[in-house]
Amino acid sequence: GQPLGPRRLSLKPVPKLPDMEAFLSEARVRVKKRAQGCLAPELCFQAVRAATQLPFADGVRRERELFMVLLSSGQARALQYAFFAERAAQRWTTPGGASWSSATPQPVRSAAVIGLGTMGRGIVTSLVKANIPVVALEQDLEYLNVGRKAVMLLLEREAMKTERGAQTLDFHNPARLQFTVDFDSLRDVDLVIEAVFENMALKKEIFHKLSRICKPGALLCTNTSALNIDEIASATSRPQQVIGTHFFSPAHVMRLLEIIYGRHTSPTAIATAMQLAKALKKVGVVVGNCFGFVGNRMMFPYVQQAVFLLEEGSRPEAVDRVFEDFGFKIGPFRMSDLAGLDVGWRSRQGQGLTGPSVPAGTPARQRQGQRYSPLPDLLCENGRFGQKTGKGWYQYEKAGGRTATPDPWLHNLLAQYRDTHGIEPRFIDQEEILERCLFSLINEGFAILAEGIASGPEHLD
């Protein structure tokens, strides 16, 4: 029975809430941690805070100001660029004239993965999640059982993330996921991904076997991070079916899939690999064949500069902090520990940069007339391969642990190393760390473009 006047919420005073400051400061810490280096989440937070402190009209004005800051920011332009670059990468071409517009993919109704190490496990998990039936093959029963356990654990974790649970992944059904040590099980699959460790002789032996066993149309993929695709293909009777599919670690999480064509790879094979990337919800990028392709080739000089900075006086945690504050998800040393230091070590041994094949009398810090740092080799010689062994550039709570803590053993090694080589340590500021590593990365990118290994800057980015 009372008159209803207009009740405009925006004209009411903002209620004062208890503990607002404490709540907001805690929220801000969480936002900064989750979105390191990113401007937008921080400004969204500021807009929410303004809503609790200012009258409505002032709060809206503040939000508009913050939005205008973002709208004209370099980060907004970069994110828009990244959005379109990802789509541009789907329109691939090769110097030979093959292209996305004319090549037709083959259907992939079943796949096989050879090798159940870190990469193989992640690849099997990705295929199962994409509803592609998989045969997982290992060299003997002992490795197979270890691999099977690890894959099942990954799949159970993934199933918990999906809302409907394990039924949707159906990975306990042998028609969808089969573990074997028998190469003959690969007779009928449409596509094989080899994911054994980086050893050319081993990969060639496997590909020779595959070209005898697999059906004629089957696509033969190698998950190599640096080795020559043409040399691997030379071991088969069907080089046109051989292609590089370089997954990034951890393979079931990382969205990038580098697709490398060799001299003889057919346009159909490239189109099929791109179609597979799409099915796995990954961004496929087609690149040419050279040592390290694009991803790792750009990574080499970046990580190399990071290691040089340690020689000169920095520490792994200081270098990583600079990159993580800048906005990288993970700095170069934490990344190396995650991927496994032994991978690069094996590759350097293969190139004759370290190990018994280095000629006697070679200076410790020089190879082929270039500056070289043996620090990563020293870590590997001490059995420090990163997270998998619980010790690398950092120490971890256990083998396979995830939490990196600075390691006094390593600090001590650096001090001894500098003494041995007569290096006077100096303080290195953030700007130098950022510029030396990033500019090395960018310069290598220009070299890759100049050589035509990538067909456009978007593919690199």
NORVEN-V670234 format. One record per residue. RES is the residue in three letters. SS is DSSP state (h for helix, s for strand, l for the rest). OMEGA is omega in radians with two decimals (none if undefined). D_CENTER is the distance of its C-alpha to the mean C-alpha in Angstrom with 2 decimals. Layout:
res->RES ss->SS omega->OMEGA d_center->D_CENTER
res->RES ss->SS omega->OMEGA d_center->D_CENTER
//
This chain:
res->GLY ss->l omega->-3.13 d_center->67.40
res->GLN ss->l omega->-3.11 d_center->65.84
res->PRO ss->l omega->3.13 d_center->65.02
res->LEU ss->l omega->3.03 d_center->61.39
res->GLY ss->l omega->3.08 d_center->60.49
res->PRO ss->l omega->3.13 d_center->57.14
res->ARG ss->l omega->-3.12 d_center->54.45
res->ARG ss->l omega->-3.12 d_center->51.67
res->LEU ss->h omega->-3.04 d_center->48.89
res->SER ss->h omega->-3.14 d_center->47.70
res->LEU ss->h omega->-3.13 d_center->51.05
res->LYS ss->l omega->3.07 d_center->50.88
res->PRO ss->l omega->3.10 d_center->49.92
res->VAL ss->l omega->-3.13 d_center->46.43
res->PRO ss->l omega->3.09 d_center->47.02
res->LYS ss->l omega->-3.12 d_center->46.33
res->LEU ss->l omega->3.12 d_center->44.11
res->PRO ss->l omega->3.05 d_center->44.28
res->ASP ss->l omega->-3.08 d_center->41.36
res->MET ss->h omega->-3.10 d_center->39.67
res->GLU ss->h omega->-3.13 d_center->38.59
res->ALA ss->h omega->-3.13 d_center->37.10
res->PHE ss->h omega->-3.10 d_center->35.21
res->LEU ss->h omega->-3.10 d_center->33.89
res->SER ss->h omega->3.10 d_center->32.80
res->GLU ss->h omega->3.14 d_center->30.88
res->ALA ss->h omega->-3.10 d_center->29.22
res->ARG ss->h omega->3.12 d_center->28.28
res->VAL ss->h omega->-3.12 d_center->26.57
res->ARG ss->h omega->-3.12 d_center->24.49
res->VAL ss->h omega->-3.11 d_center->23.59
res->LYS ss->h omega->-3.10 d_center->22.62
res->LYS ss->h omega->-3.08 d_center->20.41
res->ARG ss->h omega->-3.05 d_center->18.53
res->ALA ss->l omega->-3.09 d_center->18.29
res->GLN ss->l omega->3.07 d_center->17.98
res->GLY ss->l omega->-3.08 d_center->18.96
res->CYS ss->l omega->-3.05 d_center->19.73
res->LEU ss->h omega->-2.96 d_center->23.34
res->ALA ss->h omega->-3.11 d_center->24.10
res->PRO ss->h omega->3.13 d_center->23.85
res->GLU ss->h omega->-3.14 d_center->25.94
res->LEU ss->h omega->3.03 d_center->28.56
res->CYS ss->h omega->3.12 d_center->28.69
res->PHE ss->h omega->-3.13 d_center->29.56
res->GLN ss->h omega->3.12 d_center->32.24
res->ALA ss->h omega->3.11 d_center->33.71
res->VAL ss->h omega->-3.14 d_center->34.08
res->ARG ss->h omega->3.12 d_center->35.69
res->ALA ss->h omega->-3.13 d_center->38.07
res->ALA ss->h omega->-3.13 d_center->39.13
res->THR ss->h omega->-2.98 d_center->40.30
res->GLN ss->h omega->-3.00 d_center->42.22
res->LEU ss->l omega->2.98 d_center->43.79
res->PRO ss->l omega->-3.00 d_center->46.25
res->PHE ss->h omega->-3.04 d_center->44.78
res->ALA ss->h omega->3.12 d_center->45.55
res->ASP ss->h omega->3.14 d_center->44.13
res->GLY ss->h omega->-3.14 d_center->40.95
res->VAL ss->h omega->3.14 d_center->40.41
res->ARG ss->h omega->-3.14 d_center->41.14
res->ARG ss->h omega->-3.13 d_center->38.58
res->GLU ss->h omega->3.12 d_center->35.91
res->ARG ss->h omega->3.12 d_center->36.80
res->GLU ss->h omega->-3.11 d_center->36.51
res->LEU ss->h omega->-3.13 d_center->33.04
res->PHE ss->h omega->3.14 d_center->31.99
res->MET ss->h omega->3.08 d_center->33.44
res->VAL ss->h omega->-3.12 d_center->31.45
res->LEU ss->h omega->-3.05 d_center->28.18
res->LEU ss->h omega->-3.08 d_center->29.46
res->SER ss->l omega->-3.05 d_center->30.06
res->SER ss->l omega->3.05 d_center->27.00
res->GLY ss->h omega->-3.11 d_center->24.42
res->GLN ss->h omega->3.13 d_center->21.70
res->ALA ss->h omega->3.14 d_center->23.35
res->ARG ss->h omega->-3.13 d_center->23.48
res->ALA ss->h omega->-3.14 d_center->19.83
res->LEU ss->h omega->3.09 d_center->18.84
res->GLN ss->h omega->3.12 d_center->21.39
res->TYR ss->h omega->-3.11 d_center->20.06
res->ALA ss->h omega->3.14 d_center->16.46
res->PHE ss->h omega->-3.11 d_center->18.18
res->PHE ss->h omega->3.13 d_center->20.18
res->ALA ss->h omega->-3.14 d_center->17.59
res->GLU ss->h omega->3.13 d_center->15.53
res->ARG ss->h omega->3.12 d_center->18.89
res->ALA ss->h omega->-3.09 d_center->19.89
res->ALA ss->l omega->3.13 d_center->16.99
res->GLN ss->l omega->-3.12 d_center->18.83
res->ARG ss->l omega->-3.02 d_center->21.84
res->TRP ss->l omega->3.00 d_center->20.99
res->THR ss->s omega->3.05 d_center->23.57
res->THR ss->l omega->3.13 d_center->24.03
res->PRO ss->l omega->-3.13 d_center->26.60
res->GLY ss->l omega->3.08 d_center->28.64
res->GLY ss->l omega->3.07 d_center->29.36
res->ALA ss->l omega->3.12 d_center->27.34
res->SER ss->s omega->-3.12 d_center->25.89
res->TRP ss->l omega->-3.01 d_center->24.60
res->SER ss->l omega->-3.06 d_center->28.16
res->SER ss->l omega->-3.07 d_center->29.94
res->ALA ss->l omega->-3.14 d_center->27.69
res->THR ss->l omega->3.14 d_center->28.02
res->PRO ss->l omega->3.00 d_center->25.49
res->GLN ss->l omega->3.07 d_center->26.83
res->PRO ss->l omega->3.05 d_center->26.65
res->VAL ss->l omega->-3.10 d_center->24.30
res->ARG ss->l omega->3.11 d_center->26.37
res->SER ss->s omega->-3.09 d_center->25.06
res->ALA ss->s omega->3.05 d_center->22.28
res->ALA ss->s omega->3.07 d_center->21.86
res->VAL ss->s omega->3.13 d_center->19.12
res->ILE ss->s omega->-3.14 d_center->20.22
res->GLY ss->l omega->-3.11 d_center->19.03
res->LEU ss->l omega->2.97 d_center->18.10
res->GLY ss->l omega->-3.09 d_center->16.06
res->THR ss->h omega->-3.07 d_center->12.81
res->MET ss->h omega->-3.11 d_center->11.08
res->GLY ss->h omega->-3.13 d_center->14.38
res->ARG ss->h omega->-3.13 d_center->14.92
res->GLY ss->h omega->-3.12 d_center->11.86
res->ILE ss->h omega->3.08 d_center->12.89
res->VAL ss->h omega->-3.13 d_center->16.48
res->THR ss->h omega->3.13 d_center->15.76
res->SER ss->h omega->-3.12 d_center->14.17
res->LEU ss->h omega->3.13 d_center->17.29
res->VAL ss->h omega->3.13 d_center->19.70
res->LYS ss->h omega->3.14 d_center->18.52
res->ALA ss->l omega->3.12 d_center->19.17
res->ASN ss->l omega->3.07 d_center->22.62
res->ILE ss->l omega->3.14 d_center->22.38
res->PRO ss->s omega->-3.02 d_center->24.48
res->VAL ss->s omega->2.91 d_center->22.74
res->VAL ss->s omega->-3.13 d_center->24.27
res->ALA ss->s omega->-3.01 d_center->22.28
res->LEU ss->s omega->3.05 d_center->23.75
res->GLU ss->l omega->-3.04 d_center->23.94
res->GLN ss->l omega->3.10 d_center->26.32
res->ASP ss->l omega->-3.02 d_center->28.63
res->LEU ss->h omega->-3.11 d_center->29.55
res->GLU ss->h omega->3.12 d_center->28.44
res->TYR ss->h omega->-3.11 d_center->24.76
res->LEU ss->h omega->-3.11 d_center->25.11
res->ASN ss->h omega->3.09 d_center->26.40
res->VAL ss->h omega->-3.13 d_center->23.74
res->GLY ss->h omega->-3.12 d_center->21.04
res->ARG ss->h omega->-3.14 d_center->23.07
res->LYS ss->h omega->-3.09 d_center->23.39
res->ALA ss->h omega->-3.14 d_center->19.68
res->VAL ss->h omega->-3.12 d_center->18.97
res->MET ss->h omega->3.13 d_center->21.93
res->LEU ss->h omega->3.11 d_center->20.79
res->LEU ss->h omega->-3.09 d_center->17.38
res->LEU ss->h omega->3.10 d_center->19.44
res->GLU ss->h omega->3.09 d_center->22.04
res->ARG ss->h omega->-3.14 d_center->19.64
res->GLU ss->h omega->-3.12 d_center->18.34
res->ALA ss->h omega->3.14 d_center->22.05
res->MET ss->h omega->3.14 d_center->23.02
res->LYS ss->h omega->-3.14 d_center->20.68
res->THR ss->l omega->-2.93 d_center->22.36
res->GLU ss->l omega->-3.00 d_center->25.83
res->ARG ss->l omega->3.04 d_center->27.94
res->GLY ss->l omega->-2.92 d_center->26.55
res->ALA ss->h omega->-3.06 d_center->26.39
res->GLN ss->h omega->-3.04 d_center->28.86
res->THR ss->h omega->-3.11 d_center->26.46
res->LEU ss->h omega->3.00 d_center->23.96
res->ASP ss->l omega->-3.01 d_center->26.94
res->PHE ss->l omega->3.09 d_center->25.01
res->HIS ss->l omega->-3.11 d_center->28.18
res->ASN ss->l omega->-3.07 d_center->29.80
res->PRO ss->l omega->3.09 d_center->29.88
res->ALA ss->l omega->-3.12 d_center->30.16
res->ARG ss->l omega->-3.13 d_center->26.64
res->LEU ss->s omega->-3.07 d_center->25.01
res->GLN ss->s omega->3.12 d_center->26.77
res->PHE ss->s omega->-3.06 d_center->26.08
res->THR ss->s omega->2.98 d_center->27.98
res->VAL ss->l omega->-3.02 d_center->28.67
res->ASP ss->l omega->-3.14 d_center->30.68
res->PHE ss->h omega->-3.11 d_center->29.43
res->ASP ss->h omega->3.12 d_center->32.22
res->SER ss->h omega->-3.09 d_center->30.40
res->LEU ss->h omega->-3.06 d_center->28.17
res->ARG ss->l omega->-2.96 d_center->31.26
res->ASP ss->l omega->-3.07 d_center->30.81
res->VAL ss->l omega->-3.12 d_center->27.10
res->ASP ss->l omega->-3.01 d_center->25.99
res->LEU ss->s omega->3.09 d_center->22.62
res->VAL ss->s omega->3.03 d_center->21.27
res->ILE ss->s omega->3.11 d_center->17.70
res->GLU ss->s omega->-3.09 d_center->18.06
res->ALA ss->l omega->3.08 d_center->15.44
res->VAL ss->l omega->-3.06 d_center->17.60
res->PHE ss->l omega->-2.96 d_center->16.78
res->GLU ss->l omega->3.10 d_center->16.83
res->ASN ss->l omega->-3.01 d_center->20.59
res->MET ss->h omega->-3.08 d_center->22.27
res->ALA ss->h omega->-3.13 d_center->25.54
res->LEU ss->h omega->-3.12 d_center->24.10
res->LYS ss->h omega->-3.13 d_center->22.03
res->LYS ss->h omega->3.13 d_center->25.22
res->GLU ss->h omega->-3.14 d_center->27.35
res->ILE ss->h omega->-3.11 d_center->25.25
res->PHE ss->h omega->3.07 d_center->25.27
res->HIS ss->h omega->3.14 d_center->29.00
res->LYS ss->h omega->-3.10 d_center->29.57
res->LEU ss->h omega->-3.08 d_center->27.59
res->SER ss->h omega->3.04 d_center->29.65
res->ARG ss->h omega->-2.95 d_center->32.77
res->ILE ss->h omega->-3.00 d_center->31.80
res->CYS ss->l omega->3.12 d_center->29.77
res->LYS ss->l omega->-2.98 d_center->31.76
res->PRO ss->l omega->-3.07 d_center->32.21
res->GLY ss->l omega->-3.01 d_center->29.97
res->ALA ss->l omega->3.12 d_center->26.92
res->LEU ss->s omega->-3.11 d_center->23.65
res->LEU ss->s omega->-3.05 d_center->22.20
res->CYS ss->s omega->3.04 d_center->18.41
res->THR ss->s omega->3.07 d_center->16.63
res->ASN ss->l omega->3.10 d_center->13.05
res->THR ss->l omega->-3.13 d_center->13.36
res->SER ss->l omega->-3.09 d_center->11.03
res->ALA ss->l omega->-2.96 d_center->14.19
res->LEU ss->l omega->-3.05 d_center->17.46
res->ASN ss->l omega->-3.11 d_center->20.09
res->ILE ss->h omega->-3.11 d_center->20.13
res->ASP ss->h omega->3.14 d_center->23.88
res->GLU ss->h omega->3.10 d_center->24.77
res->ILE ss->h omega->-3.11 d_center->23.15
res->ALA ss->h omega->-3.09 d_center->24.99
res->SER ss->l omega->-3.14 d_center->28.21
res->ALA ss->l omega->-3.07 d_center->28.57
res->THR ss->l omega->3.07 d_center->29.11
res->SER ss->l omega->-3.10 d_center->32.03
res->ARG ss->l omega->-3.07 d_center->29.83
res->PRO ss->h omega->-3.14 d_center->27.42
res->GLN ss->h omega->-3.11 d_center->27.33
res->GLN ss->h omega->-3.05 d_center->25.48
res->VAL ss->s omega->-3.11 d_center->22.69
res->ILE ss->s omega->3.08 d_center->19.30
res->GLY ss->s omega->3.00 d_center->15.79
res->THR ss->s omega->-3.06 d_center->13.11
res->HIS ss->s omega->3.06 d_center->9.85
res->PHE ss->s omega->3.11 d_center->7.46
res->PHE ss->l omega->-3.00 d_center->3.91
res->SER ss->l omega->-0.12 d_center->4.95
res->PRO ss->l omega->-2.91 d_center->6.73
res->ALA ss->l omega->-3.12 d_center->7.59
res->HIS ss->l omega->-3.11 d_center->10.15
res->VAL ss->l omega->-3.03 d_center->8.37
res->MET ss->l omega->-3.02 d_center->5.27
res->ARG ss->l omega->-3.08 d_center->7.63
res->LEU ss->s omega->3.00 d_center->6.78
res->LEU ss->s omega->-3.11 d_center->8.87
res->GLU ss->s omega->-3.08 d_center->10.26
res->ILE ss->s omega->-2.97 d_center->13.92
res->ILE ss->s omega->3.11 d_center->16.03
res->TYR ss->s omega->3.07 d_center->19.82
res->GLY ss->l omega->-3.09 d_center->22.28
res->ARG ss->l omega->-3.04 d_center->25.87
res->HIS ss->l omega->-3.06 d_center->27.27
res->THR ss->l omega->-3.09 d_center->24.60
res->SER ss->l omega->3.06 d_center->26.54
res->PRO ss->h omega->3.11 d_center->25.84
res->THR ss->h omega->3.14 d_center->26.10
res->ALA ss->h omega->3.13 d_center->23.29
res->ILE ss->h omega->-3.12 d_center->20.97
res->ALA ss->h omega->-3.13 d_center->22.25
res->THR ss->h omega->3.12 d_center->21.77
res->ALA ss->h omega->3.10 d_center->18.09
res->MET ss->h omega->3.11 d_center->17.66
res->GLN ss->h omega->3.11 d_center->19.81
res->LEU ss->h omega->3.12 d_center->17.72
res->ALA ss->h omega->-3.12 d_center->14.55
res->LYS ss->h omega->-3.13 d_center->16.94
res->ALA ss->h omega->-3.13 d_center->18.31
res->LEU ss->l omega->-3.09 d_center->15.00
res->LYS ss->l omega->3.10 d_center->14.56
res->LYS ss->l omega->3.08 d_center->11.55
res->VAL ss->s omega->3.13 d_center->11.74
res->GLY ss->s omega->3.09 d_center->12.83
res->VAL ss->s omega->-3.09 d_center->13.26
res->VAL ss->s omega->-3.12 d_center->16.01
res->VAL ss->s omega->-3.13 d_center->16.21
res->GLY ss->l omega->-3.03 d_center->18.71
res->ASN ss->l omega->3.00 d_center->18.92
res->CYS ss->l omega->-3.08 d_center->18.88
res->PHE ss->l omega->3.14 d_center->17.60
res->GLY ss->l omega->-3.14 d_center->13.81
res->PHE ss->l omega->3.14 d_center->14.01
res->VAL ss->l omega->-3.06 d_center->12.43
res->GLY ss->h omega->-3.07 d_center->8.79
res->ASN ss->h omega->3.14 d_center->9.90
res->ARG ss->h omega->3.10 d_center->13.40
res->MET ss->h omega->-3.11 d_center->12.80
res->MET ss->h omega->-3.08 d_center->10.86
res->PHE ss->h omega->-3.08 d_center->13.94
res->PRO ss->h omega->3.12 d_center->16.57
res->TYR ss->h omega->3.14 d_center->14.62
res->VAL ss->h omega->3.14 d_center->14.17
res->GLN ss->h omega->3.10 d_center->17.63
res->GLN ss->h omega->3.12 d_center->19.27
res->ALA ss->h omega->3.14 d_center->17.91
res->VAL ss->h omega->3.08 d_center->19.57
res->PHE ss->h omega->3.14 d_center->22.68
res->LEU ss->h omega->3.08 d_center->22.97
res->LEU ss->h omega->3.13 d_center->23.28
res->GLU ss->h omega->-2.99 d_center->25.95
res->GLU ss->h omega->3.07 d_center->27.82
res->GLY ss->l omega->-3.12 d_center->28.02
res->SER ss->l omega->3.08 d_center->24.90
res->ARG ss->l omega->-3.10 d_center->23.05
res->PRO ss->h omega->-3.07 d_center->19.40
res->GLU ss->h omega->3.13 d_center->19.95
res->ALA ss->h omega->-3.13 d_center->21.64
res->VAL ss->h omega->-3.13 d_center->18.94
res->ASP ss->h omega->-3.10 d_center->16.17
res->ARG ss->h omega->-3.14 d_center->18.67
res->VAL ss->h omega->-3.09 d_center->19.25
res->PHE ss->h omega->3.14 d_center->15.65
res->GLU ss->h omega->3.06 d_center->15.35
res->ASP ss->h omega->-3.14 d_center->18.82
res->PHE ss->h omega->3.10 d_center->17.90
res->GLY ss->l omega->3.02 d_center->15.36
res->PHE ss->l omega->3.12 d_center->11.88
res->LYS ss->l omega->-3.01 d_center->10.45
res->ILE ss->l omega->-3.11 d_center->10.28
res->GLY ss->l omega->-3.03 d_center->12.17
res->PRO ss->h omega->-3.07 d_center->11.68
res->PHE ss->h omega->3.06 d_center->13.63
res->ARG ss->h omega->3.11 d_center->12.25
res->MET ss->h omega->-3.13 d_center->8.71
res->SER ss->h omega->3.11 d_center->10.66
res->ASP ss->h omega->-3.13 d_center->12.57
res->LEU ss->h omega->-3.08 d_center->9.87
res->ALA ss->h omega->-3.10 d_center->8.53
res->GLY ss->l omega->-3.08 d_center->12.30
res->LEU ss->h omega->-3.10 d_center->14.55
res->ASP ss->h omega->-3.11 d_center->16.46
res->VAL ss->h omega->3.12 d_center->13.99
res->GLY ss->h omega->-3.12 d_center->14.70
res->TRP ss->h omega->3.12 d_center->18.23
res->ARG ss->h omega->-3.14 d_center->18.99
res->SER ss->h omega->3.13 d_center->17.82
res->ARG ss->h omega->3.08 d_center->20.12
res->GLN ss->h omega->3.12 d_center->22.88
res->GLY ss->h omega->-3.13 d_center->22.64
res->GLN ss->l omega->-3.12 d_center->23.10
res->GLY ss->l omega->-3.14 d_center->26.01
res->LEU ss->l omega->3.13 d_center->24.70
res->THR ss->l omega->3.12 d_center->25.35
res->GLY ss->l omega->-3.00 d_center->27.36
res->PRO ss->l omega->-3.06 d_center->30.79
res->SER ss->l omega->3.10 d_center->30.53
res->VAL ss->l omega->-3.09 d_center->30.59
res->PRO ss->l omega->3.12 d_center->34.22
res->ALA ss->l omega->3.10 d_center->36.51
res->GLY ss->l omega->3.08 d_center->37.22
res->THR ss->l omega->3.11 d_center->33.83
res->PRO ss->l omega->-3.07 d_center->33.23
res->ALA ss->l omega->-3.00 d_center->30.60
res->ARG ss->l omega->3.08 d_center->28.79
res->GLN ss->s omega->3.02 d_center->29.16
res->ARG ss->s omega->3.10 d_center->27.95
res->GLN ss->l omega->3.08 d_center->29.40
res->GLY ss->l omega->-3.13 d_center->30.91
res->GLN ss->s omega->3.05 d_center->27.67
res->ARG ss->s omega->-3.10 d_center->26.77
res->TYR ss->l omega->3.06 d_center->24.68
res->SER ss->l omega->3.11 d_center->23.73
res->PRO ss->l omega->-3.09 d_center->24.30
res->LEU ss->h omega->3.14 d_center->22.95
res->PRO ss->h omega->3.12 d_center->19.72
res->ASP ss->h omega->3.14 d_center->22.09
res->LEU ss->h omega->3.13 d_center->24.54
res->LEU ss->h omega->-3.11 d_center->22.11
res->CYS ss->h omega->3.11 d_center->21.33
res->GLU ss->h omega->3.07 d_center->25.10
res->ASN ss->l omega->3.10 d_center->25.63
res->GLY ss->l omega->-3.13 d_center->23.46
res->ARG ss->l omega->-3.06 d_center->20.84
res->PHE ss->l omega->3.13 d_center->17.50
res->GLY ss->s omega->-3.06 d_center->15.73
res->GLN ss->h omega->-3.04 d_center->15.41
res->LYS ss->h omega->3.13 d_center->16.61
res->THR ss->h omega->3.12 d_center->19.87
res->GLY ss->l omega->3.13 d_center->20.19
res->LYS ss->s omega->3.07 d_center->20.41
res->GLY ss->l omega->3.00 d_center->18.34
res->TRP ss->l omega->3.08 d_center->18.32
res->TYR ss->l omega->2.93 d_center->19.32
res->GLN ss->s omega->-3.09 d_center->21.30
res->TYR ss->l omega->-3.05 d_center->20.48
res->GLU ss->l omega->3.09 d_center->23.12
res->LYS ss->l omega->3.04 d_center->22.79
res->ALA ss->l omega->-3.08 d_center->20.84
res->GLY ss->l omega->-3.13 d_center->17.76
res->GLY ss->l omega->-3.06 d_center->18.39
res->ARG ss->l omega->-3.00 d_center->16.02
res->THR ss->l omega->-3.09 d_center->18.31
res->ALA ss->l omega->3.00 d_center->18.09
res->THR ss->s omega->3.13 d_center->21.56
res->PRO ss->l omega->-3.02 d_center->22.87
res->ASP ss->l omega->3.12 d_center->24.59
res->PRO ss->h omega->3.12 d_center->28.13
res->TRP ss->h omega->-3.10 d_center->27.92
res->LEU ss->h omega->3.12 d_center->25.24
res->HIS ss->h omega->3.12 d_center->27.29
res->ASN ss->h omega->3.11 d_center->30.24
res->LEU ss->h omega->-3.13 d_center->28.53
res->LEU ss->h omega->-3.14 d_center->27.66
res->ALA ss->h omega->3.13 d_center->31.31
res->GLN ss->h omega->-3.11 d_center->32.68
res->TYR ss->h omega->-3.14 d_center->30.43
res->ARG ss->h omega->3.09 d_center->31.66
res->ASP ss->h omega->-3.09 d_center->35.21
res->THR ss->h omega->-3.03 d_center->34.99
res->HIS ss->l omega->3.08 d_center->33.82
res->GLY ss->l omega->3.13 d_center->36.09
res->ILE ss->l omega->3.11 d_center->33.41
res->GLU ss->l omega->-3.09 d_center->34.85
res->PRO ss->l omega->3.11 d_center->32.12
res->ARG ss->l omega->3.08 d_center->32.03
res->PHE ss->l omega->-3.13 d_center->30.66
res->ILE ss->l omega->-3.05 d_center->27.66
res->ASP ss->l omega->-3.04 d_center->27.25
res->GLN ss->h omega->-3.09 d_center->24.25
res->GLU ss->h omega->-3.12 d_center->25.00
res->GLU ss->h omega->-3.14 d_center->24.89
res->ILE ss->h omega->-3.09 d_center->21.61
res->LEU ss->h omega->-3.05 d_center->19.96
res->GLU ss->h omega->-3.09 d_center->21.78
res->ARG ss->h omega->-3.11 d_center->21.41
res->CYS ss->h omega->-3.06 d_center->17.63
res->LEU ss->h omega->-3.12 d_center->17.07
res->PHE ss->h omega->3.08 d_center->19.91
res->SER ss->h omega->3.14 d_center->18.70
res->LEU ss->h omega->-3.08 d_center->15.40
res->ILE ss->h omega->-3.14 d_center->17.62
res->ASN ss->h omega->3.13 d_center->20.26
res->GLU ss->h omega->3.09 d_center->18.06
res->GLY ss->h omega->3.11 d_center->17.06
res->PHE ss->h omega->3.13 d_center->20.83
res->ALA ss->h omega->-3.13 d_center->21.47
res->ILE ss->h omega->3.10 d_center->19.07
res->LEU ss->h omega->-3.10 d_center->20.92
res->ALA ss->h omega->-3.12 d_center->24.22
res->GLU ss->l omega->-3.14 d_center->23.68
res->GLY ss->l omega->3.11 d_center->22.87
res->ILE ss->l omega->3.00 d_center->19.59
res->ALA ss->l omega->-3.02 d_center->18.24
res->SER ss->l omega->3.09 d_center->20.95
res->GLY ss->l omega->-3.10 d_center->20.40
res->PRO ss->h omega->-3.14 d_center->18.80
res->GLU ss->h omega->-3.12 d_center->17.22
res->HIS ss->h omega->3.12 d_center->15.15
res->LEU ss->h omega->-3.05 d_center->13.78
res->ASP ss->l omega->none d_center->13.27
//
